[in-house]
Amino acid sequence: MSEKPERIVLAATGDLHVNDADPNRYRDLFAEISEKADVLALTGDLTNFGRTREAENLAEDLRHCTIPVVAVLGNHDYECGQPEEVVRILQGAGVTVLDEQAVEIAGVGFAGVKGFVGGFDRAELGAFGEKAIKDIVDESLAEARKLENALRTLRTDRAVALLHYSPVAATVEGEPKEIWPFLGSSRLADAVDRFDNVRLVLHGHAHRGSYEGRTRRGIPVYNVAQFVLTEQFGKPYVLYEV
């Protein structure tokens, strides 16, 4: 899209979990979305285990999407230890996989990372004690820094942040509280809150979570895992004007 309209329609969904025996599962959905939106955002867990065939099945379906697609990977896409191969296959289908890059489409900037665990607010895990704990915190901080650096490169007055893990506790409510620390990290919200141009944050991962929350500065956060959207709206995607 070369033009810069005042508003674009953004479709979003996540947690597709395509498996290796799953051809054409989302083909019609992507065709439908193409008729209703200007851009499609996918918030991770695109495959079930990060297998080559799973990524190829999704790529085939995405070739029926006639609008730009931006995405981040999720933890499931790392399971087989070949996230780079998943990215390569999806890029071959025209998907812009965000991580250490950002992209502008029709005047709207998109930046994204997978994110990581760590917990929220006062329950956030601190870098104290065993090296293994410090390694977890280091990874959480690294993902937040990548997001901040990508957002900083954008010069648009409207931006969208894509994540897999949640940046706020509000959108994981509904999940067992015992696993909240494994569903996201407030460090991601801290990164977003440094920028005035971010209009909304999208994430997945929390299948039984809640649809809507906000960062401390009040930026809207939406859990667009398809299971949450289907329960909320009766369909596995949602549309936003940005």
Disulfide bonds with the S-S distance in Angstrom:
none
